[in-house]
């Protein structure tokens, strides 16, 4: 039986003695500009009993920033939701509202998928 890779690295084994796995931290000094982030707004019903949710994917930032954005989006849309695994979920099909809010906040590269 094999163990799952807990570090989320695509590398399992290397014979190179000087091998260093790629780092996932943002070494450029923080969150990139809002206009440079390619955020996707998606409607999904997978594993939710047919209920629709709006997902905000590809947000680059800290977990606290994602939680703050999720809180503001839920307040703006007047619905519930959650922030899990780097995704922001807003209950219901609120793609237009979420996209308008993102554009007002400066995320001009955000698009509805």
ChimeraX attribute file (.defattr): number of C-alpha atoms within 10 A of each C-alpha:
attribute: neighborCount
match mode: 1-to-1
recipient: residues
	/A:1	3
	/A:2	4
	/A:3	5
	/A:4	7
	/A:5	10
	/A:6	6
	/A:7	7
	/A:8	8
	/A:9	11
	/A:10	9
	/A:11	10
	/A:12	7
	/A:13	7
	/A:14	10
	/A:15	6
	/A:16	7
	/A:17	6
	/A:18	7
	/A:19	9
	/A:20	8
	/A:21	11
	/A:22	9
	/A:23	8
	/A:24	8
	/A:25	8
	/A:26	11
	/A:27	8
	/A:28	7
	/A:29	7
	/A:30	11
	/A:31	14
	/A:32	13
	/A:33	10
	/A:34	18
	/A:35	15
	/A:36	13
	/A:37	18
	/A:38	16
	/A:39	22
	/A:40	17
	/A:41	23
	/A:42	18
	/A:43	19
	/A:44	16
	/A:45	13
	/A:46	10
	/A:47	7
	/A:48	9
	/A:49	7
	/A:50	9
	/A:51	12
	/A:52	16
	/A:53	22
	/A:54	22
	/A:55	24
	/A:56	26
	/A:57	16
	/A:58	15
	/A:59	21
	/A:60	19
	/A:61	14
	/A:62	12
	/A:63	13
	/A:64	9
	/A:65	13
	/A:66	19
	/A:67	17
	/A:68	13
	/A:69	16
	/A:70	21
	/A:71	17
	/A:72	13
	/A:73	22
	/A:74	20
	/A:75	13
	/A:76	12
	/A:77	16
	/A:78	12
	/A:79	12
	/A:80	15
	/A:81	19
	/A:82	15
	/A:83	18
	/A:84	11
	/A:85	7
	/A:86	16
	/A:87	17
	/A:88	24
	/A:89	23
	/A:90	27
	/A:91	18
	/A:92	18
	/A:93	17
	/A:94	21
	/A:95	22
	/A:96	13
	/A:97	12
	/A:98	23
	/A:99	20
	/A:100	14
	/A:101	16
	/A:102	22
	/A:103	15
	/A:104	10
	/A:105	11
	/A:106	14
	/A:107	20
	/A:108	17
	/A:109	14
	/A:110	24
	/A:111	18
	/A:112	13
	/A:113	9
